[in-house]
Amino acid sequence: MLAAGVRTIQLRLKSLPARDVLDSARSIADLCRSAGAIFIVNDRLDIAMLAGADGTHLGQDDLPLNSARRLAGPAHRIGISTHNLEQAREAEAQGADYIGFGPIFIGGTKNIQVGKGVAAIREIRAAVAIPIVAIGGITEATAPEVIEAGADAAAIISDVVTAPDISAKCRSILRTLDCKP
């Protein structure tokens, strides 16, 4: 993915022991630093800090943003998963660097049954000034739609990891979105 031009990687390993997640995080952090890419660890501020990650992405039931900020400091990027307008506004008011918003479409790694659709991105974009990362069921085909609706970025997982050639898929997505590595 990094060789293909991806510039932000998020490690999301919910079911592994912390020791294994830390080992993976350290390896990925080194790769991202070498490539000049941003590295975010999902849920685990402790692992992000120990691995030297650029940031942490927290869910609604994870460590509160103000506590995470106190531990990590102002330079550490902290994103918050949001699912509605109230959560998005609260995340911005509390100092989140960005929000993940969704799920936008059905499917994806969580087998989403009901998506919010791109109209919800427009509503969130009108309400917050911080960057929005659209999440949930997004593919190469639907990514331009979420960007056009006001998202600053799109998290694309299943479409990438199930591709026969992950590097080629990432290059294709970046071309689709007219991103320059």
Backbone as CSV, one residue per row, in Angstrom:
resi,resn,N_x,N_y,N_z,CA_x,CA_y,CA_z,C_x,C_y,C_z
1,MET,0.834,-1.193,0.000,0.000,0.000,0.000,0.875,1.252,0.000
2,LEU,1.916,1.261,0.815,2.785,2.432,0.871,3.511,2.640,-0.452
3,ALA,3.981,1.559,-1.051,4.675,1.664,-2.341,3.738,2.172,-3.433
4,ALA,2.461,1.909,-3.272,1.468,2.351,-4.260,1.105,3.829,-4.094
5,GLY,1.486,4.434,-2.966,1.218,5.846,-2.769,0.257,6.185,-1.649
6,VAL,-0.238,5.174,-0.927,-1.127,5.436,0.206,-0.334,6.211,1.253
7,ARG,-0.921,7.271,1.785,-0.194,8.134,2.713,-0.746,8.143,4.133
8,THR,-1.788,7.372,4.378,-2.295,7.192,5.740,-2.691,5.732,5.900
9,ILE,-2.165,5.119,6.950,-2.452,3.715,7.265,-3.010,3.664,8.684
10,GLN,-4.090,2.916,8.862,-4.627,2.701,10.209,-4.559,1.227,10.539
11,LEU,-3.964,0.918,11.686,-3.892,-0.459,12.169,-5.131,-0.736,13.000
12,ARG,-5.854,-1.770,12.597,-7.103,-2.135,13.267,-7.069,-3.639,13.532
13,LEU,-6.599,-4.013,14.714,-6.493,-5.427,15.097,-7.205,-5.617,16.430
14,LYS,-8.491,-5.799,16.375,-9.290,-5.852,17.597,-9.181,-7.166,18.365
15,SER,-8.855,-8.254,17.697,-8.939,-9.551,18.374,-7.587,-10.141,18.773
16,LEU,-6.496,-9.463,18.493,-5.181,-9.992,18.867,-4.775,-9.535,20.266
17,PRO,-3.925,-10.322,20.914,-3.390,-9.879,22.213,-2.589,-8.587,22.044
18,ALA,-2.581,-7.763,23.080,-1.913,-6.459,23.030,-0.450,-6.585,22.618
19,ARG,0.219,-7.594,23.080,1.637,-7.804,22.753,1.834,-7.949,21.237
20,ASP,0.946,-8.695,20.598,1.031,-8.890,19.145,0.675,-7.611,18.388
21,VAL,-0.305,-6.876,18.892,-0.682,-5.613,18.265,0.485,-4.630,18.356
22,LEU,1.156,-4.591,19.515,2.305,-3.699,19.680,3.422,-4.067,18.710
23,ASP,3.713,-5.340,18.563,4.754,-5.768,17.612,4.405,-5.317,16.194
24,SER,3.158,-5.535,15.807,2.717,-5.105,14.471,2.798,-3.595,14.330
25,ALA,2.354,-2.883,15.349,2.351,-1.418,15.310,3.765,-0.869,15.161
26,ARG,4.702,-1.447,15.867,6.094,-0.973,15.759,6.632,-1.177,14.348
27,SER,6.343,-2.325,13.776,6.812,-2.600,12.404,6.176,-1.649,11.399
28,ILE,4.871,-1.456,11.520,4.165,-0.586,10.582,4.591,0.864,10.771
29,ALA,4.818,1.282,12.016,5.269,2.655,12.279,6.594,2.914,11.562
30,ASP,7.515,1.956,11.623,8.807,2.107,10.936,8.609,2.239,9.428
31,LEU,7.755,1.389,8.869,7.484,1.448,7.423,6.864,2.788,7.023
32,CYS,5.920,3.240,7.814,5.253,4.514,7.512,6.227,5.681,7.615
33,ARG,7.071,5.677,8.644,8.063,6.748,8.776,8.977,6.785,7.550
34,SER,9.434,5.616,7.126,10.317,5.540,5.954,9.637,6.048,4.692
35,ALA,8.334,5.842,4.590,7.586,6.242,3.397,7.012,7.656,3.510
36,GLY,7.166,8.281,4.673,6.595,9.610,4.873,5.086,9.584,5.010
37,ALA,4.552,8.463,5.487,3.105,8.298,5.631,2.685,8.469,7.091
38,ILE,1.434,8.793,7.284,0.849,8.936,8.615,0.392,7.563,9.091
39,PHE,0.685,7.252,10.355,0.288,5.970,10.930,-0.616,6.210,12.135
40,ILE,-1.802,5.615,12.068,-2.823,5.739,13.115,-3.107,4.341,13.680
41,VAL,-3.217,4.251,14.996,-3.588,2.990,15.653,-5.027,3.111,16.127
42,ASN,-5.825,2.105,15.833,-7.231,2.097,16.229,-7.381,1.695,17.697
43,ASP,-8.173,2.447,18.429,-8.603,2.139,19.798,-7.542,2.265,20.893
44,ARG,-6.301,1.947,20.612,-5.292,1.749,21.658,-4.256,2.868,21.707
45,LEU,-4.520,3.878,22.535,-3.576,4.975,22.700,-2.246,4.477,23.251
46,ASP,-2.293,3.552,24.196,-1.051,3.042,24.782,-0.152,2.437,23.712
47,ILE,-0.728,1.633,22.842,0.059,0.996,21.783,0.535,2.035,20.773
48,ALA,-0.317,2.992,20.435,0.085,4.049,19.510,1.300,4.799,20.049
49,MET,1.271,5.147,21.322,2.375,5.895,21.918,3.642,5.055,21.994
50,LEU,3.516,3.810,22.406,4.687,2.938,22.501,5.314,2.644,21.142
51,ALA,4.494,2.611,20.110,4.988,2.319,18.760,5.485,3.568,18.040
52,GLY,5.215,4.740,18.606,5.608,5.973,17.941,4.694,6.326,16.779
53,ALA,3.430,5.936,16.880,2.456,6.250,15.835,2.170,7.748,15.834
54,ASP,1.662,8.227,14.717,1.314,9.639,14.580,0.000,9.971,15.277
55,GLY,-0.834,8.951,15.461,-2.127,9.225,16.050,-2.867,7.984,16.478
56,THR,-4.043,8.241,17.052,-4.928,7.192,17.544,-6.347,7.517,17.097
57,HIS,-7.081,6.479,16.714,-8.488,6.646,16.374,-9.310,5.973,17.464
58,LEU,-10.184,6.747,18.100,-10.967,6.252,19.228,-12.443,6.129,18.866
59,GLY,-13.048,5.059,19.362,-14.483,4.859,19.195,-15.246,5.519,20.325
60,GLN,-16.557,5.483,20.231,-17.412,6.106,21.233,-17.268,5.466,22.611
61,ASP,-16.855,4.209,22.680,-16.718,3.521,23.963,-15.270,3.396,24.423
62,ASP,-14.346,4.024,23.705,-12.930,3.971,24.071,-12.594,5.080,25.070
63,LEU,-11.329,5.231,25.355,-10.840,6.279,26.242,-11.409,7.630,25.808
64,PRO,-11.906,8.436,26.737,-12.439,9.750,26.363,-11.352,10.635,25.736
65,LEU,-11.770,11.470,24.805,-10.843,12.322,24.072,-9.990,13.194,24.992
66,ASN,-10.594,13.836,25.997,-9.816,14.722,26.867,-8.751,13.957,27.645
67,SER,-9.033,12.737,28.052,-8.046,11.909,28.744,-6.933,11.482,27.787
68,ALA,-7.323,11.099,26.589,-6.328,10.699,25.584,-5.408,11.870,25.243
69,ARG,-5.978,13.050,25.088,-5.187,14.241,24.758,-4.214,14.565,25.880
70,ARG,-4.666,14.429,27.120,-3.805,14.698,28.275,-2.596,13.762,28.276
71,LEU,-2.819,12.497,27.939,-1.719,11.536,27.911,-0.803,11.719,26.697
72,ALA,-1.397,11.940,25.548,-0.630,11.928,24.300,-0.023,13.281,23.941
73,GLY,-0.617,14.358,24.399,-0.116,15.684,24.063,-0.739,16.220,22.784
74,PRO,-0.486,17.502,22.497,-1.150,18.180,21.387,-0.687,17.739,19.998
75,ALA,0.518,17.194,19.883,1.026,16.822,18.556,0.464,15.486,18.065
76,HIS,-0.038,14.678,18.971,-0.571,13.361,18.614,-1.961,13.538,18.008
77,ARG,-2.156,13.066,16.788,-3.475,13.178,16.140,-4.460,12.240,16.830
78,ILE,-5.648,12.764,17.086,-6.690,11.928,17.671,-7.969,12.115,16.865
79,GLY,-8.459,11.002,16.338,-9.714,10.983,15.613,-10.763,10.251,16.424
80,ILE,-12.005,10.593,16.183,-13.120,9.998,16.916,-14.141,9.444,15.929
81,SER,-14.587,8.206,16.167,-15.676,7.633,15.371,-16.982,8.303,15.775
82,THR,-17.739,8.738,14.770,-19.027,9.367,15.032,-20.083,8.746,14.125
83,HIS,-21.324,8.769,14.596,-22.413,8.128,13.868,-23.618,9.038,13.681
84,ASN,-23.521,10.251,14.249,-24.621,11.201,14.095,-24.103,12.622,14.288
85,LEU,-24.963,13.573,14.047,-24.605,14.984,14.106,-24.139,15.390,15.507
86,GLU,-24.829,14.949,16.522,-24.473,15.297,17.899,-23.062,14.821,18.245
87,GLN,-22.732,13.575,17.893,-21.394,13.049,18.172,-20.324,13.809,17.394
88,ALA,-20.619,14.167,16.157,-19.656,14.905,15.336,-19.373,16.276,15.951
89,ARG,-20.412,16.977,16.335,-20.225,18.290,16.959,-19.475,18.181,18.284
90,GLU,-19.803,17.173,19.064,-19.135,16.977,20.351,-17.657,16.670,20.156
91,ALA,-17.329,15.823,19.196,-15.924,15.490,18.930,-15.146,16.742,18.545
92,GLU,-15.731,17.574,17.690,-15.057,18.815,17.296,-14.890,19.741,18.498
93,ALA,-15.942,19.906,19.289,-15.894,20.805,20.447,-14.853,20.366,21.464
94,GLN,-14.641,19.058,21.582,-13.673,18.536,22.543,-12.241,18.545,22.017
95,GLY,-12.066,18.881,20.736,-10.707,19.008,20.209,-10.210,17.867,19.351
96,ALA,-11.105,17.058,18.809,-10.664,15.989,17.901,-9.981,16.614,16.687
97,ASP,-8.977,15.938,16.178,-8.281,16.418,14.979,-9.074,16.097,13.722
98,TYR,-9.859,15.034,13.777,-10.713,14.634,12.660,-11.781,13.703,13.212
99,ILE,-12.810,13.468,12.415,-13.805,12.467,12.789,-13.889,11.406,11.701
100,GLY,-14.171,10.193,12.123,-14.598,9.143,11.214,-16.112,9.183,11.284
101,PHE,-16.793,9.218,10.150,-18.251,9.289,10.170,-18.843,8.188,9.309
102,GLY,-19.830,7.491,9.867,-20.504,6.447,9.121,-21.299,5.558,10.051
103,PRO,-21.688,4.411,9.571,-21.329,3.816,8.279,-22.132,4.455,7.133
104,ILE,-21.455,4.639,6.020,-22.076,5.291,4.875,-22.869,4.307,4.023
105,PHE,-22.289,3.149,3.720,-22.935,2.163,2.845,-23.059,0.813,3.550
106,ILE,-23.836,-0.081,2.974,-23.964,-1.441,3.504,-22.710,-2.235,3.138
107,GLY,-22.521,-3.352,3.830,-21.392,-4.240,3.535,-20.185,-3.896,4.373
108,GLY,-18.998,-4.035,3.788,-17.756,-3.717,4.476,-17.353,-4.769,5.487
109,THR,-16.288,-4.465,6.246,-15.739,-5.431,7.200,-16.695,-5.752,8.337
110,LYS,-17.614,-4.863,8.621,-18.581,-5.103,9.705,-19.919,-5.616,9.187
111,ASN,-19.997,-5.935,7.887,-21.230,-6.417,7.264,-22.417,-5.512,7.627
112,ILE,-22.246,-4.252,7.367,-23.246,-3.234,7.690,-24.548,-3.533,6.947
113,GLN,-25.654,-3.488,7.665,-26.960,-3.766,7.087,-27.696,-2.505,6.640
114,VAL,-27.412,-1.380,7.297,-28.067,-0.114,6.959,-27.008,0.985,6.963
115,GLY,-26.845,1.632,5.819,-25.901,2.741,5.724,-26.621,4.075,5.828
116,LYS,-25.868,5.107,6.172,-26.437,6.446,6.320,-26.574,7.172,4.990
117,GLY,-25.770,6.784,4.002,-25.815,7.428,2.694,-25.037,8.732,2.663
118,VAL,-24.800,9.231,1.459,-23.966,10.419,1.295,-24.652,11.703,1.759
119,ALA,-25.972,11.729,1.811,-26.664,12.924,2.305,-26.253,13.217,3.750
120,ALA,-25.988,12.179,4.523,-25.567,12.374,5.916,-24.197,13.053,5.978
121,ILE,-23.328,12.777,5.008,-22.015,13.446,4.978,-22.214,14.937,4.755
122,ARG,-23.117,15.290,3.861,-23.390,16.713,3.604,-23.845,17.416,4.886
123,GLU,-24.705,16.759,5.645,-25.201,17.337,6.895,-24.043,17.551,7.888
124,ILE,-23.175,16.558,8.007,-22.046,16.658,8.930,-21.069,17.728,8.448
125,ARG,-20.819,17.771,7.140,-19.886,18.768,6.587,-20.367,20.182,6.883
126,ALA,-21.669,20.403,6.825,-22.225,21.727,7.102,-22.099,22.101,8.580
127,ALA,-21.908,21.092,9.439,-21.912,21.336,10.882,-20.532,21.398,11.518
128,VAL,-19.522,20.790,10.902,-18.188,20.776,11.511,-17.133,21.249,10.514
129,ALA,-16.064,21.817,11.058,-14.978,22.330,10.214,-13.786,21.377,10.158
130,ILE,-13.706,20.437,11.099,-12.561,19.518,11.112,-12.719,18.484,9.996
131,PRO,-11.613,17.846,9.610,-11.686,16.841,8.543,-12.629,15.683,8.887
132,ILE,-13.293,15.191,7.854,-14.205,14.052,7.957,-13.637,12.911,7.132
133,VAL,-13.485,11.748,7.766,-13.124,10.528,7.060,-14.398,9.680,6.987
134,ALA,-14.896,9.469,5.786,-16.093,8.638,5.612,-15.710,7.185,5.829
135,ILE,-16.537,6.453,6.578,-16.247,5.052,6.879,-17.479,4.194,6.607
136,GLY,-17.237,2.929,6.340,-18.318,1.963,6.228,-18.749,1.629,4.823
137,GLY,-18.273,0.491,4.321,-18.731,-0.039,3.043,-18.266,0.734,1.814
138,ILE,-17.276,1.578,1.966,-16.818,2.410,0.843,-15.891,1.601,-0.058
139,THR,-16.080,1.747,-1.354,-15.275,1.053,-2.356,-14.672,2.086,-3.311
140,GLU,-13.845,1.595,-4.210,-13.290,2.479,-5.238,-14.413,3.169,-6.018
141,ALA,-15.473,2.435,-6.291,-16.582,2.985,-7.076,-17.363,4.062,-6.322
142,THR,-17.454,3.946,-5.000,-18.259,4.903,-4.234,-17.428,6.007,-3.576
143,ALA,-16.124,5.860,-3.560,-15.259,6.866,-2.919,-15.440,8.261,-3.512
144,PRO,-15.503,8.431,-4.836,-15.694,9.785,-5.359,-16.984,10.442,-4.859
145,GLU,-18.012,9.634,-4.675,-19.295,10.126,-4.171,-19.166,10.723,-2.769
146,VAL,-18.421,10.035,-1.893,-18.296,10.524,-0.516,-17.421,11.775,-0.453
147,ILE,-16.428,11.843,-1.315,-15.585,13.042,-1.370,-16.398,14.222,-1.904
148,GLU,-17.157,13.980,-2.942,-18.014,15.031,-3.515,-19.040,15.525,-2.494
149,ALA,-19.489,14.649,-1.605,-20.481,15.016,-0.592,-19.879,15.819,0.555
150,GLY,-18.535,15.885,0.622,-17.916,16.709,1.651,-16.919,16.008,2.546
151,ALA,-16.745,14.702,2.395,-15.714,14.013,3.188,-14.343,14.434,2.675
152,ASP,-13.393,14.519,3.579,-12.020,14.861,3.207,-11.240,13.624,2.790
153,ALA,-11.684,12.464,3.260,-11.020,11.203,2.946,-12.035,10.073,3.075
154,ALA,-11.674,8.929,2.524,-12.528,7.743,2.607,-11.706,6.567,3.103
155,ALA,-12.206,5.888,4.128,-11.561,4.670,4.613,-12.069,3.524,3.745
156,ILE,-11.155,2.860,3.069,-11.529,1.760,2.178,-10.766,0.527,2.635
157,ILE,-11.491,-0.461,3.134,-10.826,-1.650,3.675,-11.103,-2.872,2.806
158,SER,-12.343,-3.357,2.812,-12.664,-4.621,2.125,-12.268,-4.600,0.659
159,ASP,-12.550,-3.502,-0.025,-12.246,-3.394,-1.444,-10.738,-3.525,-1.695
160,VAL,-9.932,-3.094,-0.736,-8.475,-3.180,-0.868,-7.970,-4.566,-0.472
161,VAL,-8.330,-5.020,0.720,-7.729,-6.263,1.222,-8.215,-7.517,0.501
162,THR,-9.331,-7.415,-0.202,-9.792,-8.581,-0.968,-9.327,-8.549,-2.427
163,ALA,-8.640,-7.493,-2.802,-8.161,-7.377,-4.188,-7.038,-8.385,-4.446
164,PRO,-7.007,-8.972,-5.632,-5.937,-9.918,-5.949,-4.554,-9.262,-5.929
165,ASP,-4.499,-7.973,-6.252,-3.243,-7.225,-6.226,-3.519,-5.927,-5.459
166,ILE,-3.165,-5.933,-4.172,-3.475,-4.804,-3.293,-2.804,-3.524,-3.777
167,SER,-1.572,-3.624,-4.209,-0.857,-2.444,-4.683,-1.544,-1.839,-5.908
168,ALA,-1.928,-2.690,-6.858,-2.619,-2.203,-8.055,-3.958,-1.573,-7.680
169,LYS,-4.663,-2.171,-6.730,-5.957,-1.628,-6.295,-5.767,-0.246,-5.666
170,CYS,-4.740,-0.105,-4.834,-4.481,1.196,-4.201,-4.133,2.249,-5.248
171,ARG,-3.314,1.903,-6.216,-2.975,2.860,-7.277,-4.225,3.270,-8.047
172,SER,-5.095,2.299,-8.314,-6.330,2.580,-9.045,-7.237,3.520,-8.245
173,ILE,-7.361,3.286,-6.948,-8.183,4.154,-6.097,-7.610,5.567,-6.082
174,LEU,-6.309,5.669,-5.946,-5.675,6.995,-5.925,-5.884,7.719,-7.254
175,ARG,-5.820,7.002,-8.354,-6.102,7.616,-9.664,-7.571,8.047,-9.753
176,THR,-8.453,7.193,-9.267,-9.887,7.506,-9.283,-10.172,8.796,-8.525
177,LEU,-9.475,8.977,-7.414,-9.679,10.159,-6.587,-8.755,11.311,-6.984
178,ASP,-7.985,11.097,-8.038,-7.044,12.102,-8.542,-6.064,12.544,-7.470
179,CYS,-5.573,11.564,-6.681,-4.589,11.842,-5.639,-3.198,11.628,-6.202
180,LYS,-2.290,12.462,-5.796,-0.889,12.318,-6.211,-0.098,11.757,-5.045
181,PRO,0.615,10.622,-5.270,1.418,10.064,-4.165,2.532,10.994,-3.725
